[in-house]
Amino acid sequence: MTTLQINLTSPQIDALHKLSEQTGKTEDELLQEAVAKLVGEVSKAEGERQKRLNRLRRAKGIWKDRDDLPNFEKLRAEWDRFD
């Protein structure tokens, strides 16, 4: 295990001390749990982002070469208002 120096505010230190007393865990244990939880959440979010990106990549070009769709440029031009 590696030792790491971190900077905490006084309220954070106080809260960490109280939490340590309430849970019976050391401050190190609480910090390790907090970091593990954060890493897990970030990893999960990155995994979800990758899944979404993969879905978008698979969907790329699905309308290409279709002749059953309306002319979108013409439709958009009809929506433009020039008063």
mmCIF file of the N, C-alpha and C atoms, coordinates in Angstrom:
data_MODEL
# 
_entry.id   MODEL 
# 
loop_
_atom_site.group_PDB 
_atom_site.id 
_atom_site.type_symbol 
_atom_site.label_atom_id 
_atom_site.label_alt_id 
_atom_site.label_comp_id 
_atom_site.label_asym_id 
_atom_site.label_entity_id 
_atom_site.label_seq_id 
_atom_site.pdbx_PDB_ins_code 
_atom_site.Cartn_x 
_atom_site.Cartn_y 
_atom_site.Cartn_z 
_atom_site.occupancy 
_atom_site.B_iso_or_equiv 
_atom_site.pdbx_formal_charge 
_atom_site.auth_seq_id 
_atom_site.auth_comp_id 
_atom_site.auth_asym_id 
_atom_site.auth_atom_id 
_atom_site.pdbx_PDB_model_num 
ATOM 1   N N  . MET A 1 1  ? 0.848   -1.164 0.000   1.00 0.00 ? 1  MET A N  1 
ATOM 2   C CA . MET A 1 1  ? 0.000   0.000  0.000   1.00 0.00 ? 1  MET A CA 1 
ATOM 3   C C  . MET A 1 1  ? 0.900   1.235  0.000   1.00 0.00 ? 1  MET A C  1 
ATOM 4   N N  . THR A 1 2  ? 0.454   2.261  -0.712  1.00 0.00 ? 2  THR A N  1 
ATOM 5   C CA . THR A 1 2  ? 1.222   3.485  -0.833  1.00 0.00 ? 2  THR A CA 1 
ATOM 6   C C  . THR A 1 2  ? 0.646   4.563  0.071   1.00 0.00 ? 2  THR A C  1 
ATOM 7   N N  . THR A 1 3  ? 1.514   5.347  0.661   1.00 0.00 ? 3  THR A N  1 
ATOM 8   C CA . THR A 1 3  ? 1.084   6.467  1.481   1.00 0.00 ? 3  THR A CA 1 
ATOM 9   C C  . THR A 1 3  ? 0.882   7.675  0.574   1.00 0.00 ? 3  THR A C  1 
ATOM 10  N N  . LEU A 1 4  ? -0.213  8.398  0.830   1.00 0.00 ? 4  LEU A N  1 
ATOM 11  C CA . LEU A 1 4  ? -0.541  9.559  0.023   1.00 0.00 ? 4  LEU A CA 1 
ATOM 12  C C  . LEU A 1 4  ? -0.915  10.716 0.929   1.00 0.00 ? 4  LEU A C  1 
ATOM 13  N N  . GLN A 1 5  ? -0.392  11.864 0.638   1.00 0.00 ? 5  GLN A N  1 
ATOM 14  C CA . GLN A 1 5  ? -0.723  13.048 1.428   1.00 0.00 ? 5  GLN A CA 1 
ATOM 15  C C  . GLN A 1 5  ? -1.878  13.768 0.736   1.00 0.00 ? 5  GLN A C  1 
ATOM 16  N N  . ILE A 1 6  ? -2.936  14.099 1.501   1.00 0.00 ? 6  ILE A N  1 
ATOM 17  C CA . ILE A 1 6  ? -4.060  14.843 0.944   1.00 0.00 ? 6  ILE A CA 1 
ATOM 18  C C  . ILE A 1 6  ? -4.326  16.074 1.803   1.00 0.00 ? 6  ILE A C  1 
ATOM 19  N N  . ASN A 1 7  ? -4.963  17.044 1.217   1.00 0.00 ? 7  ASN A N  1 
ATOM 20  C CA . ASN A 1 7  ? -5.327  18.260 1.931   1.00 0.00 ? 7  ASN A CA 1 
ATOM 21  C C  . ASN A 1 7  ? -6.828  18.276 2.148   1.00 0.00 ? 7  ASN A C  1 
ATOM 22  N N  . LEU A 1 8  ? -7.229  18.421 3.400   1.00 0.00 ? 8  LEU A N  1 
ATOM 23  C CA . LEU A 1 8  ? -8.640  18.492 3.760   1.00 0.00 ? 8  LEU A CA 1 
ATOM 24  C C  . LEU A 1 8  ? -8.897  19.781 4.514   1.00 0.00 ? 8  LEU A C  1 
ATOM 25  N N  . THR A 1 9  ? -10.112 20.281 4.380   1.00 0.00 ? 9  THR A N  1 
ATOM 26  C CA . THR A 1 9  ? -10.500 21.462 5.142   1.00 0.00 ? 9  THR A CA 1 
ATOM 27  C C  . THR A 1 9  ? -10.785 21.054 6.578   1.00 0.00 ? 9  THR A C  1 
ATOM 28  N N  . SER A 1 10 ? -10.827 22.022 7.471   1.00 0.00 ? 10 SER A N  1 
ATOM 29  C CA . SER A 1 10 ? -11.135 21.730 8.874   1.00 0.00 ? 10 SER A CA 1 
ATOM 30  C C  . SER A 1 10 ? -12.483 21.038 9.033   1.00 0.00 ? 10 SER A C  1 
ATOM 31  N N  . PRO A 1 11 ? -13.550 21.500 8.338   1.00 0.00 ? 11 PRO A N  1 
ATOM 32  C CA . PRO A 1 11 ? -14.832 20.797 8.462   1.00 0.00 ? 11 PRO A CA 1 
ATOM 33  C C  . PRO A 1 11 ? -14.766 19.353 7.948   1.00 0.00 ? 11 PRO A C  1 
ATOM 34  N N  . GLN A 1 12 ? -13.983 19.125 6.913   1.00 0.00 ? 12 GLN A N  1 
ATOM 35  C CA . GLN A 1 12 ? -13.839 17.758 6.393   1.00 0.00 ? 12 GLN A CA 1 
ATOM 36  C C  . GLN A 1 12 ? -13.118 16.873 7.411   1.00 0.00 ? 12 GLN A C  1 
ATOM 37  N N  . ILE A 1 13 ? -12.093 17.407 8.035   1.00 0.00 ? 13 ILE A N  1 
ATOM 38  C CA . ILE A 1 13 ? -11.348 16.649 9.050   1.00 0.00 ? 13 ILE A CA 1 
ATOM 39  C C  . ILE A 1 13 ? -12.252 16.336 10.234  1.00 0.00 ? 13 ILE A C  1 
ATOM 40  N N  . ASP A 1 14 ? -13.016 17.341 10.672  1.00 0.00 ? 14 ASP A N  1 
ATOM 41  C CA . ASP A 1 14 ? -13.949 17.123 11.790  1.00 0.00 ? 14 ASP A CA 1 
ATOM 42  C C  . ASP A 1 14 ? -14.967 16.039 11.446  1.00 0.00 ? 14 ASP A C  1 
ATOM 43  N N  . ALA A 1 15 ? -15.513 16.112 10.254  1.00 0.00 ? 15 ALA A N  1 
ATOM 44  C CA . ALA A 1 15 ? -16.511 15.124 9.824   1.00 0.00 ? 15 ALA A CA 1 
ATOM 45  C C  . ALA A 1 15 ? -15.882 13.736 9.742   1.00 0.00 ? 15 ALA A C  1 
ATOM 46  N N  . LEU A 1 16 ? -14.657 13.664 9.273   1.00 0.00 ? 16 LEU A N  1 
ATOM 47  C CA . LEU A 1 16 ? -13.959 12.386 9.176   1.00 0.00 ? 16 LEU A CA 1 
ATOM 48  C C  . LEU A 1 16 ? -13.719 11.792 10.562  1.00 0.00 ? 16 LEU A C  1 
ATOM 49  N N  . HIS A 1 17 ? -13.320 12.625 11.508  1.00 0.00 ? 17 HIS A N  1 
ATOM 50  C CA . HIS A 1 17 ? -13.114 12.166 12.897  1.00 0.00 ? 17 HIS A CA 1 
ATOM 51  C C  . HIS A 1 17 ? -14.432 11.625 13.478  1.00 0.00 ? 17 HIS A C  1 
ATOM 52  N N  . LYS A 1 18 ? -15.517 12.379 13.297  1.00 0.00 ? 18 LYS A N  1 
ATOM 53  C CA . LYS A 1 18 ? -16.814 11.950 13.830  1.00 0.00 ? 18 LYS A CA 1 
ATOM 54  C C  . LYS A 1 18 ? -17.268 10.647 13.183  1.00 0.00 ? 18 LYS A C  1 
ATOM 55  N N  . LEU A 1 19 ? -17.108 10.560 11.887  1.00 0.00 ? 19 LEU A N  1 
ATOM 56  C CA . LEU A 1 19 ? -17.506 9.345  11.177  1.00 0.00 ? 19 LEU A CA 1 
ATOM 57  C C  . LEU A 1 19 ? -16.681 8.153  11.647  1.00 0.00 ? 19 LEU A C  1 
ATOM 58  N N  . SER A 1 20 ? -15.415 8.387  11.896  1.00 0.00 ? 20 SER A N  1 
ATOM 59  C CA . SER A 1 20 ? -14.539 7.321  12.392  1.00 0.00 ? 20 SER A CA 1 
ATOM 60  C C  . SER A 1 20 ? -15.018 6.818  13.751  1.00 0.00 ? 20 SER A C  1 
ATOM 61  N N  . GLU A 1 21 ? -15.373 7.745  14.609  1.00 0.00 ? 21 GLU A N  1 
ATOM 62  C CA . GLU A 1 21 ? -15.865 7.365  15.938  1.00 0.00 ? 21 GLU A CA 1 
ATOM 63  C C  . GLU A 1 21 ? -17.196 6.620  15.842  1.00 0.00 ? 21 GLU A C  1 
ATOM 64  N N  . GLN A 1 22 ? -18.087 7.085  14.968  1.00 0.00 ? 22 GLN A N  1 
ATOM 65  C CA . GLN A 1 22 ? -19.413 6.477  14.830  1.00 0.00 ? 22 GLN A CA 1 
ATOM 66  C C  . GLN A 1 22 ? -19.357 5.078  14.237  1.00 0.00 ? 22 GLN A C  1 
ATOM 67  N N  . THR A 1 23 ? -18.472 4.889  13.284  1.00 0.00 ? 23 THR A N  1 
ATOM 68  C CA . THR A 1 23 ? -18.430 3.602  12.574  1.00 0.00 ? 23 THR A CA 1 
ATOM 69  C C  . THR A 1 23 ? -17.439 2.613  13.169  1.00 0.00 ? 23 THR A C  1 
ATOM 70  N N  . GLY A 1 24 ? -16.497 3.124  13.939  1.00 0.00 ? 24 GLY A N  1 
ATOM 71  C CA . GLY A 1 24 ? -15.457 2.252  14.482  1.00 0.00 ? 24 GLY A CA 1 
ATOM 72  C C  . GLY A 1 24 ? -14.383 1.929  13.454  1.00 0.00 ? 24 GLY A C  1 
ATOM 73  N N  . LYS A 1 25 ? -14.437 2.600  12.326  1.00 0.00 ? 25 LYS A N  1 
ATOM 74  C CA . LYS A 1 25 ? -13.418 2.400  11.282  1.00 0.00 ? 25 LYS A CA 1 
ATOM 75  C C  . LYS A 1 25 ? -12.365 3.492  11.424  1.00 0.00 ? 25 LYS A C  1 
ATOM 76  N N  . THR A 1 26 ? -11.164 3.160  10.958  1.00 0.00 ? 26 THR A N  1 
ATOM 77  C CA . THR A 1 26 ? -10.119 4.178  10.989  1.00 0.00 ? 26 THR A CA 1 
ATOM 78  C C  . THR A 1 26 ? -10.379 5.207  9.888   1.00 0.00 ? 26 THR A C  1 
ATOM 79  N N  . GLU A 1 27 ? -9.748  6.341  10.039  1.00 0.00 ? 27 GLU A N  1 
ATOM 80  C CA . GLU A 1 27 ? -9.884  7.378  9.015   1.00 0.00 ? 27 GLU A CA 1 
ATOM 81  C C  . GLU A 1 27 ? -9.335  6.882  7.681   1.00 0.00 ? 27 GLU A C  1 
ATOM 82  N N  . ASP A 1 28 ? -8.262  6.128  7.717   1.00 0.00 ? 28 ASP A N  1 
ATOM 83  C CA . ASP A 1 28 ? -7.702  5.542  6.501   1.00 0.00 ? 28 ASP A CA 1 
ATOM 84  C C  . ASP A 1 28 ? -8.717  4.638  5.808   1.00 0.00 ? 28 ASP A C  1 
ATOM 85  N N  . GLU A 1 29 ? -9.374  3.789  6.593   1.00 0.00 ? 29 GLU A N  1 
ATOM 86  C CA . GLU A 1 29 ? -10.378 2.888  6.016   1.00 0.00 ? 29 GLU A CA 1 
ATOM 87  C C  . GLU A 1 29 ? -11.505 3.670  5.356   1.00 0.00 ? 29 GLU A C  1 
ATOM 88  N N  . LEU A 1 30 ? -11.960 4.719  6.031   1.00 0.00 ? 30 LEU A N  1 
ATOM 89  C CA . LEU A 1 30 ? -13.045 5.535  5.474   1.00 0.00 ? 30 LEU A CA 1 
ATOM 90  C C  . LEU A 1 30 ? -12.619 6.215  4.175   1.00 0.00 ? 30 LEU A C  1 
ATOM 91  N N  . LEU A 1 31 ? -11.392 6.729  4.163   1.00 0.00 ? 31 LEU A N  1 
ATOM 92  C CA . LEU A 1 31 ? -10.894 7.383  2.952   1.00 0.00 ? 31 LEU A CA 1 
ATOM 93  C C  . LEU A 1 31 ? -10.723 6.371  1.819   1.00 0.00 ? 31 LEU A C  1 
ATOM 94  N N  . GLN A 1 32 ? -10.227 5.184  2.140   1.00 0.00 ? 32 GLN A N  1 
ATOM 95  C CA . GLN A 1 32 ? -10.078 4.151  1.111   1.00 0.00 ? 32 GLN A CA 1 
ATOM 96  C C  . GLN A 1 32 ? -11.432 3.746  0.539   1.00 0.00 ? 32 GLN A C  1 
ATOM 97  N N  . GLU A 1 33 ? -12.436 3.630  1.403   1.00 0.00 ? 33 GLU A N  1 
ATOM 98  C CA . GLU A 1 33 ? -13.781 3.301  0.933   1.00 0.00 ? 33 GLU A CA 1 
ATOM 99  C C  . GLU A 1 33 ? -14.334 4.408  0.036   1.00 0.00 ? 33 GLU A C  1 
ATOM 100 N N  . ALA A 1 34 ? -14.098 5.654  0.441   1.00 0.00 ? 34 ALA A N  1 
ATOM 101 C CA . ALA A 1 34 ? -14.591 6.785  -0.341  1.00 0.00 ? 34 ALA A CA 1 
ATOM 102 C C  . ALA A 1 34 ? -13.941 6.823  -1.723  1.00 0.00 ? 34 ALA A C  1 
ATOM 103 N N  . VAL A 1 35 ? -12.649 6.585  -1.771  1.00 0.00 ? 35 VAL A N  1 
ATOM 104 C CA . VAL A 1 35 ? -11.941 6.586  -3.055  1.00 0.00 ? 35 VAL A CA 1 
ATOM 105 C C  . VAL A 1 35 ? -12.420 5.419  -3.913  1.00 0.00 ? 35 VAL A C  1 
ATOM 106 N N  . ALA A 1 36 ? -12.595 4.255  -3.313  1.00 0.00 ? 36 ALA A N  1 
ATOM 107 C CA . ALA A 1 36 ? -13.075 3.089  -4.071  1.00 0.00 ? 36 ALA A CA 1 
ATOM 108 C C  . ALA A 1 36 ? -14.467 3.357  -4.646  1.00 0.00 ? 36 ALA A C  1 
ATOM 109 N N  . LYS A 1 37 ? -15.319 3.986  -3.859  1.00 0.00 ? 37 LYS A N  1 
ATOM 110 C CA . LYS A 1 37 ? -16.664 4.304  -4.330  1.00 0.00 ? 37 LYS A CA 1 
ATOM 111 C C  . LYS A 1 37 ? -16.609 5.296  -5.491  1.00 0.00 ? 37 LYS A C  1 
ATOM 112 N N  . LEU A 1 38 ? -15.784 6.324  -5.365  1.00 0.00 ? 38 LEU A N  1 
ATOM 113 C CA . LEU A 1 38 ? -15.647 7.312  -6.425  1.00 0.00 ? 38 LEU A CA 1 
ATOM 114 C C  . LEU A 1 38 ? -15.104 6.678  -7.704  1.00 0.00 ? 38 LEU A C  1 
ATOM 115 N N  . VAL A 1 39 ? -14.088 5.852  -7.566  1.00 0.00 ? 39 VAL A N  1 
ATOM 116 C CA . VAL A 1 39 ? -13.510 5.178  -8.730  1.00 0.00 ? 39 VAL A CA 1 
ATOM 117 C C  . VAL A 1 39 ? -14.560 4.297  -9.405  1.00 0.00 ? 39 VAL A C  1 
ATOM 118 N N  . GLY A 1 40 ? -15.353 3.595  -8.609  1.00 0.00 ? 40 GLY A N  1 
ATOM 119 C CA . GLY A 1 40 ? -16.409 2.758  -9.164  1.00 0.00 ? 40 GLY A CA 1 
ATOM 120 C C  . GLY A 1 40 ? -17.452 3.562  -9.910  1.00 0.00 ? 40 GLY A C  1 
ATOM 121 N N  . GLU A 1 41 ? -17.857 4.694  -9.343  1.00 0.00 ? 41 GLU A N  1 
ATOM 122 C CA . GLU A 1 41 ? -18.854 5.544  -9.994  1.00 0.00 ? 41 GLU A CA 1 
ATOM 123 C C  . GLU A 1 41 ? -18.327 6.125  -11.296 1.00 0.00 ? 41 GLU A C  1 
ATOM 124 N N  . VAL A 1 42 ? -17.083 6.569  -11.286 1.00 0.00 ? 42 VAL A N  1 
ATOM 125 C CA . VAL A 1 42 ? -16.485 7.134  -12.497 1.00 0.00 ? 42 VAL A CA 1 
ATOM 126 C C  . VAL A 1 42 ? -16.343 6.048  -13.560 1.00 0.00 ? 42 VAL A C  1 
ATOM 127 N N  . SER A 1 43 ? -15.930 4.857  -13.146 1.00 0.00 ? 43 SER A N  1 
ATOM 128 C CA . SER A 1 43 ? -15.791 3.750  -14.095 1.00 0.00 ? 43 SER A CA 1 
ATOM 129 C C  . SER A 1 43 ? -17.141 3.378  -14.700 1.00 0.00 ? 43 SER A C  1 
ATOM 130 N N  . LYS A 1 44 ? -18.163 3.356  -13.874 1.00 0.00 ? 44 LYS A N  1 
ATOM 131 C CA . LYS A 1 44 ? -19.504 3.036  -14.362 1.00 0.00 ? 44 LYS A CA 1 
ATOM 132 C C  . LYS A 1 44 ? -19.978 4.098  -15.344 1.00 0.00 ? 44 LYS A C  1 
ATOM 133 N N  . ALA A 1 45 ? -19.763 5.367  -15.009 1.00 0.00 ? 45 ALA A N  1 
ATOM 134 C CA . ALA A 1 45 ? -20.166 6.458  -15.898 1.00 0.00 ? 45 ALA A CA 1 
ATOM 135 C C  . ALA A 1 45 ? -19.420 6.371  -17.220 1.00 0.00 ? 45 ALA A C  1 
ATOM 136 N N  . GLU A 1 46 ? -18.146 6.044  -17.177 1.00 0.00 ? 46 GLU A N  1 
ATOM 137 C CA . GLU A 1 46 ? -17.360 5.905  -18.401 1.00 0.00 ? 46 GLU A CA 1 
ATOM 138 C C  . GLU A 1 46 ? -17.869 4.730  -19.227 1.00 0.00 ? 46 GLU A C  1 
ATOM 139 N N  . GLY A 1 47 ? -18.219 3.642  -18.546 1.00 0.00 ? 47 GLY A N  1 
ATOM 140 C CA . GLY A 1 47 ? -18.778 2.488  -19.253 1.00 0.00 ? 47 GLY A CA 1 
ATOM 141 C C  . GLY A 1 47 ? -20.083 2.826  -19.949 1.00 0.00 ? 47 GLY A C  1 
ATOM 142 N N  . GLU A 1 48 ? -20.944 3.592  -19.265 1.00 0.00 ? 48 GLU A N  1 
ATOM 143 C CA . GLU A 1 48 ? -22.211 4.025  -19.864 1.00 0.00 ? 48 GLU A CA 1 
ATOM 144 C C  . GLU A 1 48 ? -21.959 4.946  -21.046 1.00 0.00 ? 48 GLU A C  1 
ATOM 145 N N  . ARG A 1 49 ? -20.974 5.824  -20.918 1.00 0.00 ? 49 ARG A N  1 
ATOM 146 C CA . ARG A 1 49 ? -20.633 6.730  -22.013 1.00 0.00 ? 49 ARG A CA 1 
ATOM 147 C C  . ARG A 1 49 ? -20.147 5.935  -23.229 1.00 0.00 ? 49 ARG A C  1 
ATOM 148 N N  . GLN A 1 50 ? -19.340 4.913  -22.978 1.00 0.00 ? 50 GLN A N  1 
ATOM 149 C CA . GLN A 1 50 ? -18.842 4.076  -24.069 1.00 0.00 ? 50 GLN A CA 1 
ATOM 150 C C  . GLN A 1 50 ? -19.984 3.313  -24.745 1.00 0.00 ? 50 GLN A C  1 
ATOM 151 N N  . LYS A 1 51 ? -20.926 2.802  -23.935 1.00 0.00 ? 51 LYS A N  1 
ATOM 152 C CA . LYS A 1 51 ? -22.074 2.092  -24.505 1.00 0.00 ? 51 LYS A CA 1 
ATOM 153 C C  . LYS A 1 51 ? -22.878 3.019  -25.410 1.00 0.00 ? 51 LYS A C  1 
ATOM 154 N N  . ARG A 1 52 ? -23.114 4.244  -24.932 1.00 0.00 ? 52 ARG A N  1 
ATOM 155 C CA . ARG A 1 52 ? -23.879 5.215  -25.721 1.00 0.00 ? 52 ARG A CA 1 
ATOM 156 C C  . ARG A 1 52 ? -23.138 5.546  -27.013 1.00 0.00 ? 52 ARG A C  1 
ATOM 157 N N  . LEU A 1 53 ? -21.844 5.770  -26.905 1.00 0.00 ? 53 LEU A N  1 
ATOM 158 C CA . LEU A 1 53 ? -21.031 6.067  -28.083 1.00 0.00 ? 53 LEU A CA 1 
ATOM 159 C C  . LEU A 1 53 ? -21.068 4.916  -29.076 1.00 0.00 ? 53 LEU A C  1 
ATOM 160 N N  . ASN A 1 54 ? -20.999 3.689  -28.585 1.00 0.00 ? 54 ASN A N  1 
ATOM 161 C CA . ASN A 1 54 ? -21.073 2.519  -29.472 1.00 0.00 ? 54 ASN A CA 1 
ATOM 162 C C  . ASN A 1 54 ? -22.420 2.432  -30.167 1.00 0.00 ? 54 ASN A C  1 
ATOM 163 N N  . ARG A 1 55 ? -23.512 2.734  -29.439 1.00 0.00 ? 55 ARG A N  1 
ATOM 164 C CA . ARG A 1 55 ? -24.838 2.728  -30.060 1.00 0.00 ? 55 ARG A CA 1 
ATOM 165 C C  . ARG A 1 55 ? -24.928 3.792  -31.150 1.00 0.00 ? 55 ARG A C  1 
ATOM 166 N N  . LEU A 1 56 ? -24.390 4.966  -30.866 1.00 0.00 ? 56 LEU A N  1 
ATOM 167 C CA . LEU A 1 56 ? -24.406 6.030  -31.870 1.00 0.00 ? 56 LEU A CA 1 
ATOM 168 C C  . LEU A 1 56 ? -23.595 5.642  -33.100 1.00 0.00 ? 56 LEU A C  1 
ATOM 169 N N  . ARG A 1 57 ? -22.459 5.017  -32.879 1.00 0.00 ? 57 ARG A N  1 
ATOM 170 C CA . ARG A 1 57 ? -21.631 4.592  -34.016 1.00 0.00 ? 57 ARG A CA 1 
ATOM 171 C C  . ARG A 1 57 ? -22.348 3.533  -34.858 1.00 0.00 ? 57 ARG A C  1 
ATOM 172 N N  . ARG A 1 58 ? -23.056 2.610  -34.193 1.00 0.00 ? 58 ARG A N  1 
ATOM 173 C CA . ARG A 1 58 ? -23.790 1.584  -34.940 1.00 0.00 ? 58 ARG A CA 1 
ATOM 174 C C  . ARG A 1 58 ? -24.943 2.202  -35.740 1.00 0.00 ? 58 ARG A C  1 
ATOM 175 N N  . ALA A 1 59 ? -25.520 3.283  -35.200 1.00 0.00 ? 59 ALA A N  1 
ATOM 176 C CA . ALA A 1 59 ? -26.656 3.921  -35.862 1.00 0.00 ? 59 ALA A CA 1 
ATOM 177 C C  . ALA A 1 59 ? -26.224 4.832  -37.013 1.00 0.00 ? 59 ALA A C  1 
ATOM 178 N N  . LYS A 1 60 ? -24.959 5.149  -37.075 1.00 0.00 ? 60 LYS A N  1 
ATOM 179 C CA . LYS A 1 60 ? -24.464 6.058  -38.109 1.00 0.00 ? 60 LYS A CA 1 
ATOM 180 C C  . LYS A 1 60 ? -24.817 5.528  -39.497 1.00 0.00 ? 60 LYS A C  1 
ATOM 181 N N  . GLY A 1 61 ? -25.457 6.377  -40.272 1.00 0.00 ? 61 GLY A N  1 
ATOM 182 C CA . GLY A 1 61 ? -25.756 6.043  -41.661 1.00 0.00 ? 61 GLY A CA 1 
ATOM 183 C C  . GLY A 1 61 ? -26.992 5.192  -41.875 1.00 0.00 ? 61 GLY A C  1 
ATOM 184 N N  . ILE A 1 62 ? -27.830 4.992  -40.842 1.00 0.00 ? 62 ILE A N  1 
ATOM 185 C CA . ILE A 1 62 ? -28.980 4.106  -41.025 1.00 0.00 ? 62 ILE A CA 1 
ATOM 186 C C  . ILE A 1 62 ? -29.995 4.666  -42.010 1.00 0.00 ? 62 ILE A C  1 
ATOM 187 N N  . TRP A 1 63 ? -29.965 5.990  -42.252 1.00 0.00 ? 63 TRP A N  1 
ATOM 188 C CA . TRP A 1 63 ? -30.899 6.569  -43.218 1.00 0.00 ? 63 TRP A CA 1 
ATOM 189 C C  . TRP A 1 63 ? -30.269 6.724  -44.604 1.00 0.00 ? 63 TRP A C  1 
ATOM 190 N N  . LYS A 1 64 ? -29.024 6.397  -44.719 1.00 0.00 ? 64 LYS A N  1 
ATOM 191 C CA . LYS A 1 64 ? -28.313 6.554  -45.980 1.00 0.00 ? 64 LYS A CA 1 
ATOM 192 C C  . LYS A 1 64 ? -28.944 5.667  -47.062 1.00 0.00 ? 64 LYS A C  1 
ATOM 193 N N  . ASP A 1 65 ? -29.073 6.217  -48.227 1.00 0.00 ? 65 ASP A N  1 
ATOM 194 C CA . ASP A 1 65 ? -29.566 5.500  -49.413 1.00 0.00 ? 65 ASP A CA 1 
ATOM 195 C C  . ASP A 1 65 ? -31.008 5.026  -49.287 1.00 0.00 ? 65 ASP A C  1 
ATOM 196 N N  . ARG A 1 66 ? -31.798 5.663  -48.433 1.00 0.00 ? 66 ARG A N  1 
ATOM 197 C CA . ARG A 1 66 ? -33.212 5.298  -48.342 1.00 0.00 ? 66 ARG A CA 1 
ATOM 198 C C  . ARG A 1 66 ? -33.997 6.213  -49.262 1.00 0.00 ? 66 ARG A C  1 
ATOM 199 N N  . ASP A 1 67 ? -34.920 5.637  -49.993 1.00 0.00 ? 67 ASP A N  1 
ATOM 200 C CA . ASP A 1 67 ? -35.721 6.447  -50.910 1.00 0.00 ? 67 ASP A CA 1 
ATOM 201 C C  . ASP A 1 67 ? -37.165 6.614  -50.430 1.00 0.00 ? 67 ASP A C  1 
ATOM 202 N N  . ASP A 1 68 ? -37.477 6.072  -49.250 1.00 0.00 ? 68 ASP A N  1 
ATOM 203 C CA . ASP A 1 68 ? -38.837 6.169  -48.731 1.00 0.00 ? 68 ASP A CA 1 
ATOM 204 C C  . ASP A 1 68 ? -39.022 7.350  -47.772 1.00 0.00 ? 68 ASP A C  1 
ATOM 205 N N  . LEU A 1 69 ? -38.000 8.172  -47.624 1.00 0.00 ? 69 LEU A N  1 
ATOM 206 C CA . LEU A 1 69 ? -38.066 9.308  -46.706 1.00 0.00 ? 69 LEU A CA 1 
ATOM 207 C C  . LEU A 1 69 ? -38.359 10.591 -47.485 1.00 0.00 ? 69 LEU A C  1 
ATOM 208 N N  . PRO A 1 70 ? -39.022 11.547 -46.825 1.00 0.00 ? 70 PRO A N  1 
ATOM 209 C CA . PRO A 1 70 ? -39.300 12.807 -47.505 1.00 0.00 ? 70 PRO A CA 1 
ATOM 210 C C  . PRO A 1 70 ? -38.026 13.625 -47.703 1.00 0.00 ? 70 PRO A C  1 
ATOM 211 N N  . ASN A 1 71 ? -38.110 14.641 -48.503 1.00 0.00 ? 71 ASN A N  1 
ATOM 212 C CA . ASN A 1 71 ? -36.988 15.546 -48.730 1.00 0.00 ? 71 ASN A CA 1 
ATOM 213 C C  . ASN A 1 71 ? -36.920 16.490 -47.526 1.00 0.00 ? 71 ASN A C  1 
ATOM 214 N N  . PHE A 1 72 ? -35.963 16.252 -46.652 1.00 0.00 ? 72 PHE A N  1 
ATOM 215 C CA . PHE A 1 72 ? -35.881 17.010 -45.412 1.00 0.00 ? 72 PHE A CA 1 
ATOM 216 C C  . PHE A 1 72 ? -35.498 18.469 -45.643 1.00 0.00 ? 72 PHE A C  1 
ATOM 217 N N  . GLU A 1 73 ? -34.692 18.727 -46.633 1.00 0.00 ? 73 GLU A N  1 
ATOM 218 C CA . GLU A 1 73 ? -34.325 20.117 -46.926 1.00 0.00 ? 73 GLU A CA 1 
ATOM 219 C C  . GLU A 1 73 ? -35.562 20.913 -47.321 1.00 0.00 ? 73 GLU A C  1 
ATOM 220 N N  . LYS A 1 74 ? -36.427 20.304 -48.125 1.00 0.00 ? 74 LYS A N  1 
ATOM 221 C CA . LYS A 1 74 ? -37.659 20.972 -48.546 1.00 0.00 ? 74 LYS A CA 1 
ATOM 222 C C  . LYS A 1 74 ? -38.582 21.192 -47.341 1.00 0.00 ? 74 LYS A C  1 
ATOM 223 N N  . LEU A 1 75 ? -38.702 20.188 -46.475 1.00 0.00 ? 75 LEU A N  1 
ATOM 224 C CA . LEU A 1 75 ? -39.532 20.324 -45.280 1.00 0.00 ? 75 LEU A CA 1 
ATOM 225 C C  . LEU A 1 75 ? -39.025 21.442 -44.375 1.00 0.00 ? 75 LEU A C  1 
ATOM 226 N N  . ARG A 1 76 ? -37.714 21.482 -44.167 1.00 0.00 ? 76 ARG A N  1 
ATOM 227 C CA . ARG A 1 76 ? -37.141 22.523 -43.313 1.00 0.00 ? 76 ARG A CA 1 
ATOM 228 C C  . ARG A 1 76 ? -37.356 23.909 -43.912 1.00 0.00 ? 76 ARG A C  1 
ATOM 229 N N  . ALA A 1 77 ? -37.244 23.998 -45.212 1.00 0.00 ? 77 ALA A N  1 
ATOM 230 C CA . ALA A 1 77 ? -37.454 25.288 -45.874 1.00 0.00 ? 77 ALA A CA 1 
ATOM 231 C C  . ALA A 1 77 ? -38.893 25.778 -45.674 1.00 0.00 ? 77 ALA A C  1 
ATOM 232 N N  . GLU A 1 78 ? -39.843 24.860 -45.627 1.00 0.00 ? 78 GLU A N  1 
ATOM 233 C CA . GLU A 1 78 ? -41.237 25.235 -45.403 1.00 0.00 ? 78 GLU A CA 1 
ATOM 234 C C  . GLU A 1 78 ? -41.452 25.787 -43.991 1.00 0.00 ? 78 GLU A C  1 
ATOM 235 N N  . TRP A 1 79 ? -40.610 25.359 -43.049 1.00 0.00 ? 79 TRP A N  1 
ATOM 236 C CA . TRP A 1 79 ? -40.756 25.808 -41.666 1.00 0.00 ? 79 TRP A CA 1 
ATOM 237 C C  . TRP A 1 79 ? -40.164 27.203 -41.447 1.00 0.00 ? 79 TRP A C  1 
ATOM 238 N N  . ASP A 1 80 ? -39.239 27.599 -42.286 1.00 0.00 ? 80 ASP A N  1 
ATOM 239 C CA . ASP A 1 80 ? -38.607 28.901 -42.133 1.00 0.00 ? 80 ASP A CA 1 
ATOM 240 C C  . ASP A 1 80 ? -39.638 30.002 -42.338 1.00 0.00 ? 80 ASP A C  1 
ATOM 241 N N  . ARG A 1 81 ? -39.574 30.982 -41.476 1.00 0.00 ? 81 ARG A N  1 
ATOM 242 C CA . ARG A 1 81 ? -40.495 32.122 -41.582 1.00 0.00 ? 81 ARG A CA 1 
ATOM 243 C C  . ARG A 1 81 ? -39.697 33.365 -41.922 1.00 0.00 ? 81 ARG A C  1 
ATOM 244 N N  . PHE A 1 82 ? -40.086 33.979 -42.967 1.00 0.00 ? 82 PHE A N  1 
ATOM 245 C CA . PHE A 1 82 ? -39.484 35.245 -43.343 1.00 0.00 ? 82 PHE A CA 1 
ATOM 246 C C  . PHE A 1 82 ? -40.628 36.240 -43.500 1.00 0.00 ? 82 PHE A C  1 
ATOM 247 N N  . ASP A 1 83 ? -40.903 36.962 -42.414 1.00 0.00 ? 83 ASP A N  1 
ATOM 248 C CA . ASP A 1 83 ? -41.994 37.926 -42.419 1.00 0.00 ? 83 ASP A CA 1 
ATOM 249 C C  . ASP A 1 83 ? -41.555 39.269 -42.940 1.00 0.00 ? 83 ASP A C  1 
# 
